[in-house]
Amino acid sequence: MRAEVYTDGACLGNPGPGGWAWAVAGGRFASGAEARTTNQRMEIQAALEAVRSVAGPIEVVSDSTYVVNCFRDRWWEGWLARGWVNKARQPVKNRDLWEPLIEGVRAEPGRVSFRWVKGHGDDPVNDLVDRLAVEAARAQWGRTGEGAPGDLGPSDRHGGAARDPGGLGGFKLVVSGHRPPELGGYGANPVAERVKATLAAVLAAEREVHPDAVVLTGLGLGAEQLAAEAAAAAGVPYVAVLPYPDQDAQWPAAARRRYADLLAGAADQVVLQGNPPATRQLAGGALRRRDAWLARNGDEAVVVWDGDDPLVGRNVKSLQDAMGEEQVMIIEPGPIG
């Protein structure tokens, strides 16, 4: 018999105080804390602790695609073959945790398998490890025991670090990238159409792998609005994640009409700030907070980037830090004209 060991990680900020947990259904559980860490490190730590602590054949059940896909898609083989660099020839992040986890899985071939589970669904053991990890992050101490403790607090679906925007659930795909100047202009043009068609193909493929896929988009001019149109074409619902109300207030009339149509077509809206900012500086800060929220709450990302623009490049780096390099796909817009 193969024991199912559920794992989860949590972080209050990214980086910030974190916690990890594992539990066997109806059996043992354990949790622990780190003073300053990231979501991804806590997800890996949880799996590592489970592999080290539970003897015999086990199936690690995690809602982290970062962890599960490493073994399902055998990312680790490429890392080892390339000397612990990724496909972009950059050092693999979190190697200090990945290396012992991979060694532990390889030590007894066939003993450890991995399975993805939808987070914040109807699985009681996934909910248990979620709440244990959040408790450890908040209290900065762990616990061990048998069964389910009766004094656990809420999971991280509650409060400001929500991982379930609008209660929609699903596998969350963040799409962002260039504004119109790098996409052929503000009107319809071949570059924008090419990008939209590529995004639609990518999203349709993601829907085949994740039938509950949901696109998260800020609906800003450029790649974010193309993402909403591509999602509609691919039959994937999209959620509008807005930095503040009426972000289109200063846009031209035609752009405002397009924005209104896209907002009306969204499956849900998440507004992160109650009032419009009073200055351009405050607006920039709200946009940065929106980008950080998307990085925390997304499972994967697709970014339209020419590889040169430093502003988009910083967003790519933030997404990679939060999700893992392998979880961020880059789409090049191609030449203009």
Summary of the structure (lengths in Angstrom):
residues: 337
radius of gyration: 20.6
end to end distance: 61.2
largest distance: 64.8
contacts: 1155
relative contact order: 0.13
helix: 43%
strand: 22%
